[in-house]
Amino acid sequence: MTEQPVARLRLRKNEQRRVEAGHLWVFSNEIDTAVTPLKGLVAGAPVVLESVSGKFLGHGYANSSSLICARVTSSNKSRPFSASLLRDRINDALLLRQRLYSEPYYRLVFGEGDYLPGLVVDRYNTVLVVQITTAGMECFKDELVDCLSQLDGVEAIYLRNDGNIRELEQLPLYTEWAYGEEPEALQIRENGLEFRVSAELGQKTGWFYDHRDSRAVLRSWVKGKRVLDVYSYIGGFGLNAAQAGASEVLAIDASAAAVQLANENAKLNKLESTFTAQAGDAVESMRELFTDNQRFDVIALDPPAFIKRKKDRDAGLRHYALNNRLALKLLKPGGILLSASCSQALDAQALQQCVRQGMPRENNGLQLLQTFQQAPDHPVNISMPETLYLKGLIARLI
C-alpha cells in the first residue's frame, strides 16, 4: 500500500463526546471544515481525529463522499491503522471465536463489534467469505487477504464485495476468489445438522450465523408439533425443528434457489419425510394458508430488514405488524411464535409492539417467554448501539 500523508480532521465544539465514549463513527456535519477541509481527501485516506482544542481523539480513515466521513480505527496515539494492527485485531477476533465454538463455523470478524470497521468475515471451515464495505478497508485489501490466508486451516478466500452498502462509499461492486481455489460447495455444521451453503446465493455471506442461538432455542418447543418456517432461506429454523422432533415442517421463501437448497439440505440430513420447502411470497403464502384453514403449533418468522434507513421506518413498521398479524392468525391456541427483526433501527420494544398489535382479538393475550439477540460471534460494541441489530422474542398465544 502506498504511504499517504496523514491529514487532520478537527471536530466542531462539543462533537467529540461520542468518539471519546468509544463510538467509531464521525459524521460529515461534525467536522470543522473551515479548519480541516474534507474536500480533496482521497477516499480511504488515513486521518488523525482531533477535538476543537487540538486534542488527539483517535486514528481513523476518511471518505468525504460518505455521510460517515471518518471511522475510528484506534484510540491509541501510537497505533495508527496498519497491516500490523489489522493482523492483531483479526487474531484477537479469532481467539474469541475459538473460545466460543469447537468447530470452525462462525462469523470471524463483525466490523465495529471487533473494532474493524468496514470488514465482515464468515468462516466455513477452510473457506473464508469476506465483505469489505468501506474505502478505508478496501485500501488494505491485499494486506487483509495476506493476513487471512495465513490463519491455520484456511485454504480459500472469497471476496463478496457486491453489496449496495459499497455504493454509499462510491466503491465498485465485484466478487472474486482472492486466494486458493473455489470449492465445489460450502458446508457447515450446526446443532448436529449439516448445511450446504452457497457463498454466491442470497444476501450477505451465504449463511446467517447470527441466529445460531435462537435456532437452538426453537428446538425445545417443537417436539411432536406442526411447524411453519417463514422467510426460511435455506432451512435454518425449519431443519432444526425437524431434527428436534417436529411432526411436520413447512418452510416458505421467495427465492426458488434457496428453496431448492433447503430441500437438498433436508435430504442431506435425512429429514425429507418431515421437512418441505416451497417457493412463495411470505405474505401471500400466509394468507393462502389461513384461507385453506391450515394451522400450526409453532411458527418461526424471520423476515429481511424492512427498515434500512430512517425514512423506511413507518412503512417498515407496517410490514412487521402485518407479518406478525398473519403469523398469529395461523397459530393454534397455545401456539409458539418466534419473531425476529434484523433492522437495526427497530429496537426490541418496537418489535414487541408490532407483535402485540397483531394479536387476534378472539385470543386472550400473548405470553412473552424469552427475548434474544445476535449470537456472540457478532459481538456488540457497547459504545455503539448500531452494532446491536438483531432482536427477537418467543411468545405463546393464549
C-alpha positions as CSV (number, residue, x, y, z in Angstrom):
1,M,0.0,0.0,0.0
2,T,1.4,3.4,-1.0
3,E,2.2,5.7,2.0
4,Q,0.0,8.7,2.3
5,P,0.4,11.8,4.4
6,V,-1.9,11.7,7.4
7,A,-4.4,14.6,7.4
8,R,-6.0,16.0,10.5
9,L,-9.8,16.2,10.9
10,R,-10.9,18.6,13.7
11,L,-14.3,18.1,15.2
12,R,-16.6,21.0,16.0
13,K,-17.1,22.2,19.5
14,N,-18.9,19.5,21.7
15,E,-18.9,17.0,18.9
16,Q,-16.1,14.9,20.4
17,R,-18.1,13.3,23.2
18,R,-19.4,10.4,21.2
19,V,-15.9,9.5,20.0
20,E,-14.4,9.9,23.5
21,A,-17.1,7.5,24.7
22,G,-15.9,4.8,22.2
23,H,-18.1,5.3,19.2
24,L,-16.3,4.7,15.9
25,W,-18.2,6.9,13.5
26,V,-17.7,10.5,12.7
27,F,-20.3,12.3,10.5
28,S,-19.5,15.0,8.0
29,N,-21.5,17.7,9.8
30,E,-19.4,17.1,12.9
31,I,-16.2,18.2,11.2
32,D,-14.9,21.8,11.4
33,T,-14.3,22.0,7.6
34,A,-13.2,25.7,7.9
35,V,-10.1,24.5,9.8
36,T,-9.7,21.0,8.3
37,P,-11.5,20.6,5.0
38,L,-12.8,17.3,3.9
39,K,-12.7,18.2,0.3
40,G,-9.7,16.8,-1.5
41,L,-9.1,13.8,0.8
42,V,-8.5,10.6,-1.1
43,A,-11.2,8.0,-0.3
44,G,-9.9,5.8,2.5
45,A,-7.1,8.1,3.4
46,P,-5.7,7.8,6.9
47,V,-6.6,10.7,9.3
48,V,-6.0,11.8,12.8
49,L,-9.1,13.0,14.6
50,E,-8.8,15.9,17.0
51,S,-11.1,17.8,19.3
52,V,-11.8,21.5,18.8
53,S,-8.8,22.3,21.0
54,G,-6.5,20.0,19.0
55,K,-6.5,17.1,21.5
56,F,-5.9,13.7,19.9
57,L,-9.1,11.6,19.8
58,G,-8.1,8.8,17.5
59,H,-6.7,7.4,14.3
60,G,-9.0,6.6,11.5
61,Y,-9.7,6.7,7.8
62,A,-11.8,9.1,5.9
63,N,-14.2,9.2,2.9
64,S,-15.6,12.7,2.1
65,S,-18.2,11.0,-0.2
66,S,-19.9,9.3,2.7
67,L,-22.2,10.7,5.4
68,I,-20.0,8.8,7.8
69,C,-16.9,10.7,6.7
70,A,-14.5,9.0,9.1
71,R,-14.2,5.8,11.0
72,V,-12.1,5.4,14.1
73,T,-9.6,2.5,14.0
74,S,-7.6,3.2,17.2
75,S,-7.7,5.5,20.2
76,N,-4.1,4.7,20.9
77,K,-1.9,7.5,19.6
78,S,1.0,5.2,18.9
79,R,-1.1,2.7,16.8
80,P,-2.4,4.1,13.6
81,F,-4.2,1.7,11.2
82,S,-1.7,-0.6,9.6
83,A,-1.2,-4.1,8.5
84,S,0.2,-4.9,11.9
85,L,-2.9,-3.5,13.7
86,L,-5.2,-5.4,11.2
87,R,-3.4,-8.6,12.0
88,D,-3.6,-8.1,15.7
89,R,-7.4,-7.3,15.6
90,I,-8.1,-10.4,13.4
91,N,-6.1,-12.6,15.7
92,D,-8.0,-11.3,18.7
93,A,-11.3,-11.9,17.0
94,L,-10.2,-15.5,16.2
95,L,-9.3,-16.1,19.9
96,L,-12.8,-15.1,20.9
97,R,-14.4,-17.5,18.4
98,Q,-12.2,-20.3,19.4
99,R,-13.3,-19.9,23.0
100,L,-17.0,-19.9,21.8
101,Y,-17.0,-22.8,19.3
102,S,-15.3,-26.1,19.0
103,E,-15.6,-26.2,15.2
104,P,-14.6,-23.5,12.6
105,Y,-18.0,-22.4,11.6
106,Y,-18.7,-18.8,12.7
107,R,-18.5,-15.1,12.0
108,L,-14.8,-14.5,12.4
109,V,-15.0,-10.6,12.1
110,F,-18.0,-8.5,12.8
111,G,-17.0,-5.0,11.8
112,E,-17.2,-2.4,14.5
113,G,-18.0,-5.1,17.0
114,D,-14.4,-6.3,16.6
115,Y,-13.0,-2.8,16.1
116,L,-12.5,-3.4,12.4
117,P,-15.0,-1.0,10.8
118,G,-15.8,-2.0,7.2
119,L,-14.9,-5.7,7.5
120,V,-17.1,-8.8,7.8
121,V,-15.6,-12.3,7.6
122,D,-17.6,-15.6,7.8
123,R,-15.7,-18.9,8.3
124,Y,-16.8,-22.1,6.6
125,N,-14.1,-24.4,7.9
126,T,-11.3,-23.9,5.4
127,V,-13.1,-21.2,3.4
128,L,-13.5,-17.6,4.3
129,V,-16.2,-15.3,2.8
130,V,-15.2,-11.6,3.1
131,Q,-17.1,-8.4,2.7
132,I,-15.3,-5.1,2.6
133,T,-17.7,-2.2,2.9
134,T,-15.6,0.9,3.3
135,A,-12.9,2.7,1.2
136,G,-10.5,2.6,4.1
137,M,-10.7,-1.1,4.4
138,E,-10.6,-1.5,0.7
139,C,-7.2,0.2,0.7
140,F,-5.9,-2.7,2.9
141,K,-7.4,-5.4,0.7
142,D,-4.1,-7.0,-0.2
143,E,-2.9,-6.9,3.4
144,L,-6.2,-8.3,4.6
145,V,-6.1,-11.3,2.2
146,D,-2.5,-12.0,3.1
147,C,-3.3,-11.9,6.8
148,L,-6.4,-14.2,6.5
149,S,-4.6,-16.6,4.2
150,Q,-2.1,-17.3,7.0
151,L,-4.7,-18.3,9.5
152,D,-4.4,-22.0,10.4
153,G,-6.6,-24.2,8.2
154,V,-7.6,-21.5,5.7
155,E,-7.5,-22.8,2.1
156,A,-9.6,-20.3,0.1
157,I,-10.9,-16.7,0.4
158,Y,-13.9,-15.4,-1.5
159,L,-14.4,-11.6,-1.6
160,R,-18.1,-10.9,-1.8
161,N,-17.9,-7.2,-2.4
162,D,-21.2,-6.7,-4.3
163,G,-23.4,-5.2,-1.5
164,N,-25.3,-2.0,-2.0
165,I,-23.6,-0.5,1.1
166,R,-20.4,-0.1,-1.0
167,E,-22.2,2.3,-3.3
168,L,-22.5,4.7,-0.3
169,E,-18.7,4.8,-0.3
170,Q,-18.6,5.1,-4.1
171,L,-16.8,1.7,-4.3
172,P,-17.0,-0.7,-7.3
173,L,-19.1,-3.8,-6.9
174,Y,-17.2,-7.1,-7.6
175,T,-16.7,-10.7,-6.4
176,E,-13.6,-12.8,-6.7
177,W,-11.8,-15.8,-5.3
178,A,-8.8,-13.9,-3.9
179,Y,-6.9,-16.9,-2.5
180,G,-7.0,-20.6,-3.2
181,E,-9.4,-22.5,-5.4
182,E,-13.2,-22.3,-5.4
183,P,-14.6,-25.3,-3.6
184,E,-17.4,-27.4,-5.1
185,A,-19.7,-26.3,-2.2
186,L,-19.5,-24.7,1.3
187,Q,-20.8,-26.8,4.1
188,I,-21.3,-26.1,7.8
189,R,-22.3,-28.0,10.9
190,E,-24.8,-26.5,13.4
191,N,-26.6,-28.3,16.3
192,G,-25.7,-31.7,14.7
193,L,-27.0,-30.7,11.3
194,E,-25.1,-30.4,8.0
195,F,-26.0,-27.5,5.7
196,R,-24.7,-26.9,2.2
197,V,-24.4,-23.2,1.7
198,S,-23.7,-21.1,-1.4
199,A,-21.4,-18.1,-1.0
200,E,-23.0,-16.5,-4.0
201,L,-26.6,-17.1,-3.1
202,G,-28.9,-14.6,-1.5
203,Q,-27.7,-11.8,0.8
204,K,-24.5,-11.2,2.8
205,T,-22.1,-14.0,3.0
206,G,-24.2,-17.1,2.5
207,W,-25.3,-18.2,6.0
208,F,-26.8,-16.3,8.9
209,Y,-24.7,-17.3,11.9
210,D,-26.3,-14.6,13.9
211,H,-29.4,-16.8,14.5
212,R,-27.4,-19.8,15.8
213,D,-28.6,-19.5,19.3
214,S,-32.2,-18.7,18.5
215,R,-32.4,-21.7,16.2
216,A,-31.1,-23.8,19.1
217,V,-33.8,-22.3,21.4
218,L,-36.6,-23.1,19.0
219,R,-35.7,-26.8,19.2
220,S,-37.0,-27.0,22.7
221,W,-40.6,-26.0,21.6
222,V,-41.2,-28.3,18.6
223,K,-41.3,-31.9,19.6
224,G,-44.4,-33.5,18.1
225,K,-45.6,-30.2,16.7
226,R,-46.5,-28.8,13.3
227,V,-44.1,-26.0,12.4
228,L,-44.1,-23.2,9.9
229,D,-40.8,-21.5,8.9
230,V,-41.5,-18.2,7.1
231,Y,-38.6,-16.5,5.2
232,S,-36.8,-19.7,5.6
233,Y,-33.8,-19.1,3.3
234,I,-32.1,-22.5,3.1
235,G,-33.9,-24.1,6.0
236,G,-32.1,-23.0,9.2
237,F,-35.0,-22.8,11.6
238,G,-37.1,-25.5,9.8
239,L,-34.4,-28.2,9.7
240,N,-33.5,-27.5,13.3
241,A,-37.2,-28.1,14.2
242,A,-37.4,-31.2,12.1
243,Q,-34.3,-32.7,13.7
244,A,-35.6,-31.8,17.1
245,G,-38.7,-33.9,16.6
246,A,-41.3,-31.8,14.9
247,S,-44.1,-33.9,13.3
248,E,-44.2,-31.7,10.2
249,V,-42.3,-28.6,8.9
250,L,-43.3,-26.4,6.1
251,A,-40.8,-23.8,5.0
252,I,-41.5,-20.8,2.7
253,D,-39.1,-18.5,0.9
254,A,-39.5,-16.2,-2.1
255,S,-36.2,-17.5,-3.6
256,A,-36.5,-20.6,-5.7
257,A,-32.8,-21.2,-5.5
258,A,-32.9,-21.0,-1.7
259,V,-35.9,-23.4,-1.6
260,Q,-34.1,-25.9,-3.7
261,L,-31.1,-25.8,-1.4
262,A,-33.3,-26.1,1.6
263,N,-34.8,-29.3,0.3
264,E,-31.4,-30.6,-0.6
265,N,-30.3,-29.9,3.0
266,A,-33.3,-31.9,4.2
267,K,-32.2,-34.9,2.1
268,L,-28.6,-34.4,3.3
269,N,-29.8,-34.8,6.9
270,K,-32.4,-37.5,6.1
271,L,-35.3,-35.2,7.1
272,E,-37.1,-35.0,3.8
273,S,-40.0,-37.0,5.2
274,T,-40.7,-34.3,7.8
275,F,-39.5,-31.1,6.0
276,T,-40.8,-29.5,2.9
277,A,-39.7,-26.1,1.5
278,Q,-41.7,-24.3,-1.2
279,A,-41.3,-21.0,-3.0
280,G,-43.7,-18.2,-2.5
281,D,-44.2,-14.7,-1.2
282,A,-44.4,-14.8,2.6
283,V,-47.4,-12.6,3.0
284,E,-49.5,-14.2,0.2
285,S,-48.5,-17.7,1.4
286,M,-49.6,-17.0,4.9
287,R,-52.9,-15.6,3.6
288,E,-53.5,-18.7,1.5
289,L,-52.6,-21.0,4.4
290,F,-55.2,-19.2,6.5
291,T,-57.8,-19.4,3.8
292,D,-57.1,-23.1,3.5
293,N,-57.7,-23.5,7.2
294,Q,-54.1,-24.5,7.9
295,R,-52.9,-24.0,11.5
296,F,-49.6,-24.6,13.2
297,D,-48.3,-25.2,16.7
298,V,-45.0,-23.3,16.2
299,I,-44.1,-20.5,13.7
300,A,-40.7,-19.0,13.1
301,L,-40.9,-15.6,11.4
302,D,-37.5,-14.1,10.4
303,P,-38.1,-11.5,7.7
304,P,-35.5,-9.4,6.0
305,A,-34.7,-5.9,7.2
306,F,-37.8,-3.9,6.4
307,I,-36.2,-0.7,7.9
308,K,-32.8,0.0,6.3
309,R,-33.0,3.8,6.6
310,K,-34.8,6.3,8.9
311,K,-37.2,7.1,6.0
312,D,-38.3,3.5,5.9
313,R,-39.4,3.3,9.5
314,D,-43.2,3.9,9.0
315,A,-43.5,1.5,6.1
316,G,-41.3,-1.0,7.8
317,L,-43.3,-1.0,11.0
318,R,-46.4,-1.7,8.9
319,H,-44.6,-4.6,7.3
320,Y,-43.5,-6.1,10.6
321,A,-47.0,-5.7,12.1
322,L,-48.7,-7.3,9.0
323,N,-46.3,-10.3,9.0
324,N,-46.8,-10.9,12.7
325,R,-50.6,-10.5,12.4
326,L,-50.7,-13.1,9.7
327,A,-48.5,-15.5,11.6
328,L,-50.5,-15.2,14.8
329,K,-53.7,-15.9,12.8
330,L,-52.1,-19.2,11.8
331,L,-51.2,-20.2,15.3
332,K,-53.3,-22.7,17.3
333,P,-54.3,-21.7,20.8
334,G,-51.2,-22.2,23.0
335,G,-49.0,-21.9,19.9
336,I,-45.5,-20.6,19.9
337,L,-44.3,-17.7,17.8
338,L,-40.6,-16.9,17.3
339,S,-40.5,-13.4,15.8
340,A,-37.3,-11.7,14.8
341,S,-36.1,-8.5,13.2
342,C,-32.6,-7.7,11.7
343,S,-33.5,-4.0,11.3
344,Q,-31.0,-2.1,13.4
345,A,-33.4,0.9,13.6
346,L,-36.1,-1.3,15.2
347,D,-35.5,-1.8,18.9
348,A,-36.8,-4.7,21.0
349,Q,-39.7,-2.7,22.4
350,A,-40.8,-1.7,19.0
351,L,-40.7,-5.3,17.8
352,Q,-42.8,-6.4,20.8
353,Q,-45.3,-3.6,19.9
354,C,-45.5,-5.0,16.3
355,V,-46.3,-8.4,17.7
356,R,-48.8,-7.1,20.2
357,Q,-50.6,-5.2,17.5
358,G,-51.0,-8.4,15.5
359,M,-52.7,-10.4,18.3
360,P,-56.1,-11.8,17.1
361,R,-59.0,-10.2,19.0
362,E,-60.5,-13.6,19.8
363,N,-57.5,-14.6,21.9
364,N,-56.8,-13.6,25.4
365,G,-53.3,-12.4,25.0
366,L,-49.6,-13.2,24.4
367,Q,-47.1,-14.5,27.0
368,L,-43.6,-13.2,26.3
369,L,-41.4,-16.2,27.2
370,Q,-38.0,-15.1,26.0
371,T,-36.1,-12.4,24.2
372,F,-32.9,-12.9,22.3
373,Q,-30.2,-11.0,20.2
374,Q,-27.5,-12.0,17.8
375,A,-25.1,-14.8,18.7
376,P,-21.8,-13.8,20.4
377,D,-19.7,-14.2,17.3
378,H,-21.5,-10.9,16.4
379,P,-20.2,-9.0,19.5
380,V,-21.9,-5.8,20.4
381,N,-19.6,-2.7,20.8
382,I,-21.1,-1.3,24.0
383,S,-20.4,2.2,22.8
384,M,-22.2,1.6,19.5
385,P,-25.9,0.7,19.7
386,E,-25.8,0.4,16.0
387,T,-23.9,-3.0,16.4
388,L,-26.9,-4.5,18.2
389,Y,-29.1,-5.1,15.2
390,L,-30.8,-8.5,15.7
391,K,-33.5,-8.8,18.2
392,G,-36.3,-11.3,18.7
393,L,-38.7,-12.9,21.0
394,I,-40.6,-16.1,21.7
395,A,-44.2,-15.7,22.7
396,R,-47.1,-18.0,23.5
397,L,-50.6,-17.3,22.2
398,I,-53.4,-17.9,24.8
